[in-house]
Amino acid sequence: MMRTRPLKVALLGCGVVGSEVARIMTTHAADLAARIGAQVELAGVAVRRPDKVREGIDPALVTTDATALVKRGDIDVVVEVIGGIEPARTLITTAFAHGASVVSANKALIAQDGAALHAAADEHGRDLYYEAAVAGAIPLIRPLRESLAGDKVNRVLGIVNGTTNFILDAMDTTGAGYQEALDEATALGYAEADPTADVEGFDAAAKAAILAGIAFHTRVRLDDVHREGMTEVTAADFASARQMGCTIKLLAICERAADGASVTARVHPAMIPLSHPLANVREAYNAVFVESEAAGQLMFYGPGAGGSPTASAVLGDLVAVCRNRLGGATGPGESAYAALPVSPMGEVVTRYHISLDVADKPGVLAQVATVFAEHGVSIDTVRQSGKDGEASLVVVTHRASDAALGGTVEALRKLDTVRGVASIMRVEGE
């Protein structure tokens, strides 16, 4: 039976995502009402520039006073798509205090202050949903939080930033350099005018923190995530990757230690075999590979950004929160019962691809191999080429800790026969 009083929604932000949320709420109003069991009414839209024309939105709903909007008391759900830490954090906690549940797409805020926000939601008996904070339209948070709640997730490995994937894919398929590929991404609207958050891995690191926290039932903050950008990846790196039957992706990797006593979360470029499903994720698409004990290997794939895909995730959360509201219940909150420590990057174990510029003379390979052996790093393969007194030496290791590899590289730099370390890249997905 349809409830007579509509559920009132306040929208904070009306940019690319917010305007699409408002459009879908209007054009699909009847379908949303049928799915929820009550009409959903857009009761107010908080913006910074009230004079901007917003097609399909009643100007009477527009306000610059977001605080007054979330304090109204008759608002059932607040949809926050303004991003950033403040004023979003204060607006969300104010919404809880005044009786509203919250749907957010704010990855940076959830990664930094998710625990405090969940505590505020619990204190006031309200929902906090944020499917749109990670991987756009791809259903990922809800499967991890609900569908796999009875399973033990051991690893989450994924491409969670469309901008960086577009750039690396262009470098791989066309032979373009980093700057050329970035310029193309900017021209097509995939990269912001200031792409730092994407290309330096900040965006992916926030998403990794959220995924690790949910997957391992442990609080993982943004500061816990090791982050490396992809601006130093070169055409030579891709050439080396192809010789190994690999490509290069910027990956978010969240892992449970083999003994189950700790977890790690990291973001960095890595070589992955062409046989791995993530190797074939092209252009600006996202994909996340989940490995769990009972379900095995699962892959989630789709558009990871953009107005319509992100709005789809927001509206999915809105329907769920509204249903909870009608039923007088709340959905799953924070699950941090495991409270596992987050290990530092130095303890992470993986394979490495190291490219060295060396003198082209007898005994160099033996010197290099000795350094690796002295630091407990086992060599898998070696490839050497060169002439006229200079050579390139490419070493691929067996699995070793980041700390051991770091000590190895430091010692290699001290050898007279090593002219320089051209590149170091991790090898994942095997």
C-alpha positions as CSV (number, residue, x, y, z in Angstrom):
1,M,0.0,0.0,0.0
2,M,1.4,3.4,-1.0
3,R,2.1,5.8,1.8
4,T,0.3,9.2,1.3
5,R,3.0,11.5,2.7
6,P,6.0,11.7,0.3
7,L,9.5,11.1,1.5
8,K,11.4,14.3,1.3
9,V,14.9,14.5,-0.1
10,A,17.4,17.3,0.2
11,L,20.1,17.4,-2.5
12,L,23.5,19.0,-1.5
13,G,25.3,19.9,-4.7
14,C,23.9,20.1,-8.3
15,G,26.9,19.6,-10.5
16,V,27.4,16.8,-13.0
17,V,26.2,14.1,-10.6
18,G,23.7,16.1,-8.6
19,S,21.8,17.4,-11.6
20,E,21.6,13.9,-13.0
21,V,20.2,12.7,-9.6
22,A,17.6,15.4,-9.7
23,R,16.7,14.6,-13.4
24,I,16.2,10.8,-12.6
25,M,14.2,11.6,-9.5
26,T,11.8,13.7,-11.7
27,T,11.6,11.6,-14.9
28,H,11.4,8.2,-13.0
29,A,9.2,9.5,-10.1
30,A,6.5,6.9,-10.7
31,D,8.9,4.0,-11.0
32,L,10.8,5.1,-7.8
33,A,7.5,5.4,-5.9
34,A,6.4,1.9,-7.0
35,R,9.7,0.4,-5.9
36,I,9.9,2.2,-2.6
37,G,6.2,2.2,-1.6
38,A,6.0,6.0,-1.3
39,Q,6.4,9.1,-3.4
40,V,9.9,10.7,-3.3
41,E,9.9,14.5,-3.3
42,L,12.9,16.7,-4.0
43,A,12.4,19.2,-1.2
44,G,15.5,21.4,-1.6
45,V,18.7,21.8,-3.6
46,A,21.7,23.5,-1.9
47,V,24.2,25.1,-4.4
48,R,26.9,27.7,-4.4
49,R,25.7,29.6,-7.5
50,P,21.9,30.1,-7.2
51,D,21.7,32.2,-10.4
52,K,22.8,29.4,-12.7
53,V,20.1,27.9,-14.8
54,R,19.3,24.3,-13.8
55,E,17.0,22.7,-16.3
56,G,14.2,20.7,-14.8
57,I,14.7,22.0,-11.2
58,D,12.2,24.4,-9.8
59,P,14.1,27.6,-8.9
60,A,12.1,27.8,-5.7
61,L,13.9,24.7,-4.4
62,V,17.3,26.2,-4.8
63,T,19.1,27.6,-1.8
64,T,22.6,28.6,-0.8
65,D,22.0,27.8,2.9
66,A,22.8,24.1,3.0
67,T,22.8,24.1,6.8
68,A,19.3,25.4,7.1
69,L,18.2,22.8,4.5
70,V,19.5,19.8,6.5
71,K,18.1,21.3,9.7
72,R,14.6,21.6,8.5
73,G,13.4,18.5,10.4
74,D,11.0,17.3,7.7
75,I,13.8,16.0,5.5
76,D,13.9,12.2,5.3
77,V,17.1,11.7,3.3
78,V,20.0,14.0,2.5
79,V,21.9,13.2,-0.7
80,E,25.5,14.7,-0.5
81,V,27.4,15.1,-3.8
82,I,29.4,18.2,-3.1
83,G,32.6,16.3,-2.3
84,G,35.6,17.4,-0.1
85,I,35.9,17.3,3.7
86,E,34.2,20.5,4.8
87,P,31.4,21.5,4.8
88,A,30.3,18.0,3.8
89,R,31.3,16.4,7.1
90,T,29.4,19.0,9.2
91,L,26.4,18.9,7.0
92,I,26.2,15.1,7.2
93,T,26.4,15.0,11.0
94,T,23.9,17.8,11.2
95,A,21.5,15.9,9.0
96,F,21.8,12.9,11.3
97,A,21.1,15.0,14.4
98,H,18.0,16.4,12.7
99,G,16.5,13.1,11.8
100,A,17.7,12.5,8.2
101,S,19.5,9.5,6.7
102,V,22.4,10.2,4.3
103,V,23.4,9.0,0.9
104,S,26.9,10.2,-0.1
105,A,29.3,9.9,-3.1
106,N,32.1,11.4,-1.1
107,K,35.1,9.0,-1.2
108,A,37.6,11.4,0.4
109,L,35.4,12.0,3.4
110,I,34.4,8.4,3.9
111,A,38.0,7.3,3.6
112,Q,39.1,9.8,6.2
113,D,36.3,10.0,8.6
114,G,34.1,7.0,7.9
115,A,34.3,5.7,11.5
116,A,33.1,8.9,13.0
117,L,30.3,9.3,10.4
118,H,29.1,5.7,11.1
119,A,29.1,6.4,14.8
120,A,27.0,9.6,14.3
121,A,24.5,7.6,12.1
122,D,24.3,4.9,14.8
123,E,23.8,7.4,17.5
124,H,20.7,8.9,15.8
125,G,19.4,5.6,14.3
126,R,20.0,6.7,10.7
127,D,21.5,5.2,7.6
128,L,24.8,6.1,5.9
129,Y,25.1,4.7,2.4
130,Y,27.9,5.4,-0.1
131,E,27.9,3.0,-3.0
132,A,28.7,5.9,-5.4
133,A,31.9,6.6,-3.5
134,V,33.8,3.8,-5.2
135,A,33.7,2.7,-8.9
136,G,30.7,4.8,-10.1
137,A,27.8,2.6,-11.3
138,I,29.5,-0.7,-10.4
139,P,27.7,-2.5,-7.6
140,L,30.6,-3.2,-5.3
141,I,30.2,-1.9,-1.8
142,R,26.8,-3.6,-1.3
143,P,28.1,-7.0,-2.5
144,L,31.1,-6.7,-0.2
145,R,29.0,-5.4,2.8
146,E,26.0,-7.7,2.4
147,S,26.3,-10.5,-0.3
148,L,29.8,-11.6,1.0
149,A,29.1,-10.9,4.7
150,G,29.1,-14.6,5.4
151,D,32.3,-15.2,3.5
152,K,36.0,-14.4,4.1
153,V,37.4,-12.0,1.6
154,N,41.2,-12.4,1.2
155,R,42.0,-10.0,-1.6
156,V,40.5,-7.1,-3.5
157,L,42.5,-6.1,-6.6
158,G,41.2,-3.4,-9.0
159,I,41.3,-0.6,-11.4
160,V,39.3,2.1,-9.6
161,N,40.2,5.3,-11.5
162,G,39.0,5.8,-15.1
163,T,41.4,8.7,-15.9
164,T,44.5,6.7,-15.1
165,N,43.3,3.6,-16.9
166,F,42.5,5.7,-20.0
167,I,46.0,7.2,-20.0
168,L,47.8,3.9,-19.4
169,D,45.6,2.1,-22.0
170,A,46.5,4.8,-24.6
171,M,50.2,4.5,-23.8
172,D,50.0,0.7,-24.3
173,T,47.8,0.6,-27.4
174,T,49.1,3.6,-29.3
175,G,52.7,4.0,-28.0
176,A,51.9,7.5,-26.8
177,G,54.1,9.0,-24.1
178,Y,52.6,10.0,-20.7
179,Q,52.1,13.7,-21.5
180,E,50.5,13.0,-24.9
181,A,48.1,10.4,-23.4
182,L,47.2,12.9,-20.5
183,D,46.5,15.6,-23.1
184,E,44.2,13.3,-25.0
185,A,42.4,12.4,-21.7
186,T,42.0,16.1,-20.9
187,A,40.6,16.9,-24.3
188,L,38.0,14.1,-24.1
189,G,37.0,15.2,-20.6
190,Y,38.4,12.2,-18.8
191,A,41.0,14.2,-16.9
192,E,40.5,17.4,-14.8
193,A,42.4,20.6,-15.6
194,D,44.4,19.6,-12.5
195,P,44.8,15.8,-12.7
196,T,46.9,15.4,-9.6
197,A,44.3,13.6,-7.5
198,D,44.0,10.9,-10.3
199,V,47.5,10.5,-11.7
200,E,49.2,10.6,-8.3
201,G,46.9,8.0,-6.9
202,F,45.0,10.0,-4.2
203,D,41.6,9.2,-5.7
204,A,42.4,5.5,-5.9
205,A,43.9,5.4,-2.4
206,A,40.6,6.8,-0.9
207,K,38.7,4.1,-2.7
208,A,41.2,1.4,-1.5
209,A,40.7,2.5,2.1
210,I,36.9,2.1,1.8
211,L,37.2,-1.3,0.1
212,A,39.7,-2.6,2.6
213,G,37.6,-1.5,5.6
214,I,34.5,-3.2,4.3
215,A,36.2,-6.3,2.9
216,F,38.2,-7.1,6.1
217,H,35.8,-5.7,8.7
218,T,38.6,-3.4,9.9
219,R,39.0,0.3,10.1
220,V,41.3,1.4,7.3
221,R,41.9,5.1,6.9
222,L,43.3,7.0,4.0
223,D,46.6,7.5,5.9
224,D,47.0,3.7,6.1
225,V,47.1,3.3,2.3
226,H,50.5,3.2,0.6
227,R,50.2,5.4,-2.5
228,E,52.4,5.8,-5.6
229,G,51.3,7.7,-8.7
230,M,51.8,6.7,-12.4
231,T,53.5,9.9,-13.8
232,E,56.9,8.1,-14.1
233,V,55.6,5.2,-16.2
234,T,57.3,5.3,-19.6
235,A,57.1,3.8,-23.1
236,A,60.2,1.7,-22.1
237,D,58.2,0.3,-19.2
238,F,55.5,-0.8,-21.5
239,A,58.1,-2.4,-23.9
240,S,59.5,-4.4,-21.0
241,A,56.0,-5.4,-19.9
242,R,55.2,-6.7,-23.4
243,Q,58.4,-8.8,-23.4
244,M,57.0,-10.4,-20.2
245,G,53.6,-10.9,-21.7
246,C,52.2,-8.2,-19.4
247,T,50.7,-4.7,-19.5
248,I,50.7,-1.9,-16.9
249,K,47.8,-0.7,-14.8
250,L,47.4,1.5,-11.7
251,L,46.0,-0.9,-9.2
252,A,44.3,-0.6,-5.8
253,I,45.3,-3.7,-3.9
254,C,43.8,-4.7,-0.5
255,E,45.1,-8.0,1.0
256,R,44.7,-10.1,4.1
257,A,48.1,-11.5,5.3
258,A,48.6,-15.2,4.8
259,D,48.3,-15.8,8.5
260,G,45.2,-13.7,8.7
261,A,46.6,-11.5,11.4
262,S,46.9,-8.2,9.5
263,V,45.9,-6.5,6.2
264,T,47.5,-4.2,3.7
265,A,46.2,-1.5,1.4
266,R,48.2,0.1,-1.4
267,V,47.9,1.9,-4.7
268,H,50.7,1.8,-7.4
269,P,51.4,1.0,-11.0
270,A,52.1,-2.7,-11.6
271,M,52.7,-5.1,-14.4
272,I,49.9,-7.7,-14.7
273,P,49.8,-10.7,-17.1
274,L,47.8,-10.3,-20.3
275,S,46.0,-13.4,-19.3
276,H,44.5,-11.7,-16.2
277,P,41.0,-10.3,-16.6
278,L,42.1,-6.8,-15.5
279,A,44.6,-6.6,-18.3
280,N,41.7,-6.3,-20.8
281,V,40.0,-3.4,-19.0
282,R,40.3,-0.6,-21.6
283,E,39.8,3.1,-21.8
284,A,38.1,4.8,-18.8
285,Y,36.4,1.6,-17.5
286,N,36.9,0.3,-13.9
287,A,37.0,-3.3,-12.8
288,V,37.6,-4.9,-9.4
289,F,38.6,-8.5,-8.8
290,V,37.5,-10.0,-5.4
291,E,38.9,-13.3,-4.0
292,S,37.1,-15.0,-1.2
293,E,37.3,-18.4,0.4
294,A,33.8,-19.7,-0.4
295,A,32.8,-17.7,-3.5
296,G,36.2,-17.9,-5.1
297,Q,37.1,-15.3,-7.7
298,L,34.5,-12.6,-8.6
299,M,34.9,-9.7,-11.0
300,F,32.9,-6.4,-11.1
301,Y,33.2,-4.3,-14.3
302,G,31.7,-1.2,-15.7
303,P,31.9,2.6,-16.0
304,G,33.6,4.0,-12.9
305,A,32.7,7.7,-13.2
306,G,30.5,10.2,-15.0
307,G,27.2,11.8,-14.2
308,S,24.8,9.1,-15.2
309,P,26.7,6.1,-13.8
310,T,27.4,7.8,-10.5
311,A,23.8,9.0,-10.2
312,S,22.7,5.4,-10.8
313,A,24.6,4.3,-7.7
314,V,23.2,7.2,-5.7
315,L,19.6,6.4,-6.7
316,G,20.2,2.7,-5.8
317,D,21.2,3.8,-2.3
318,L,18.3,6.3,-2.2
319,V,15.8,3.5,-2.9
320,A,17.4,1.3,-0.2
321,V,17.4,4.1,2.4
322,C,13.8,5.1,1.7
323,R,12.7,1.5,2.1
324,N,14.4,1.3,5.4
325,R,12.8,4.5,6.4
326,L,9.3,3.2,5.6
327,G,10.1,0.0,7.5
328,G,11.4,1.8,10.6
329,A,14.7,0.1,10.2
330,T,18.3,0.8,9.2
331,G,20.6,-1.1,6.9
332,P,24.1,-2.4,7.7
333,G,26.4,0.0,9.5
334,E,30.1,-0.1,10.0
335,S,31.5,-3.6,10.5
336,A,34.9,-3.2,12.2
337,Y,34.8,-6.2,14.6
338,A,37.9,-7.8,13.3
339,A,40.1,-4.7,14.1
340,L,43.1,-6.1,12.3
341,P,46.3,-4.0,12.2
342,V,47.3,-2.5,8.9
343,S,50.9,-3.6,8.0
344,P,53.3,-1.1,6.6
345,M,54.4,-1.3,2.9
346,G,57.8,-2.6,3.9
347,E,56.2,-5.9,4.9
348,V,54.3,-6.4,1.6
349,V,55.5,-9.3,-0.4
350,T,55.3,-9.3,-4.2
351,R,57.4,-9.8,-7.4
352,Y,59.5,-7.0,-8.9
353,H,60.7,-6.0,-12.3
354,I,63.9,-3.9,-12.0
355,S,65.7,-2.3,-15.0
356,L,69.3,-1.3,-14.5
357,D,71.7,0.6,-16.7
358,V,75.1,-1.1,-16.3
359,A,78.6,-1.2,-17.7
360,D,78.9,-3.7,-20.6
361,K,81.8,-5.8,-19.3
362,P,82.4,-9.2,-17.8
363,G,81.4,-9.8,-14.2
364,V,78.6,-7.3,-14.0
365,L,75.8,-9.9,-13.9
366,A,77.7,-11.8,-11.1
367,Q,78.0,-8.6,-9.0
368,V,74.3,-7.8,-9.4
369,A,73.3,-11.4,-8.6
370,T,75.5,-11.3,-5.5
371,V,73.7,-8.2,-4.2
372,F,70.3,-9.7,-4.6
373,A,71.5,-12.9,-2.8
374,E,73.0,-10.9,0.1
375,H,69.6,-9.3,0.7
376,G,67.6,-12.5,0.5
377,V,65.9,-11.6,-2.8
378,S,65.6,-14.6,-5.2
379,I,66.0,-13.9,-9.0
380,D,63.5,-15.5,-11.4
381,T,64.8,-14.2,-14.7
382,V,67.5,-11.9,-16.1
383,R,67.7,-10.3,-19.5
384,Q,70.8,-8.4,-20.7
385,S,71.4,-6.3,-23.8
386,G,73.8,-3.6,-24.8
387,K,76.9,-2.5,-26.8
388,D,79.6,0.1,-26.9
389,G,80.3,-0.2,-23.2
390,E,76.8,0.3,-22.0
391,A,74.1,-2.2,-21.3
392,S,70.6,-2.7,-19.9
393,L,70.0,-5.4,-17.3
394,V,66.4,-6.4,-16.5
395,V,65.9,-8.5,-13.4
396,V,62.5,-10.1,-12.4
397,T,62.5,-11.4,-8.9
398,H,60.5,-14.1,-7.1
399,R,58.3,-12.8,-4.3
400,A,60.1,-10.6,-1.9
401,S,59.3,-8.0,0.7
402,D,59.3,-4.3,-0.2
403,A,61.9,-3.7,2.6
404,A,64.2,-6.4,1.2
405,L,63.9,-5.0,-2.3
406,G,64.5,-1.5,-1.1
407,G,67.8,-2.6,0.6
408,T,68.8,-4.4,-2.6
409,V,68.3,-1.4,-4.8
410,E,70.2,0.8,-2.3
411,A,73.2,-1.6,-2.5
412,L,73.0,-1.8,-6.3
413,R,73.3,2.0,-6.6
414,K,76.7,1.8,-4.8
415,L,78.2,-0.6,-7.4
416,D,80.6,1.1,-9.7
417,T,79.3,-1.0,-12.6
418,V,75.7,0.1,-12.1
419,R,75.1,3.5,-13.9
420,G,71.6,3.9,-12.6
421,V,68.3,2.3,-11.8
422,A,66.0,3.0,-14.8
423,S,62.8,1.7,-13.3
424,I,61.3,-0.5,-10.6
425,M,57.8,-1.9,-10.9
426,R,55.9,-4.5,-9.0
427,V,54.4,-7.5,-10.8
428,E,50.9,-8.5,-9.6
429,G,48.0,-10.7,-10.6
430,E,49.8,-14.0,-10.6
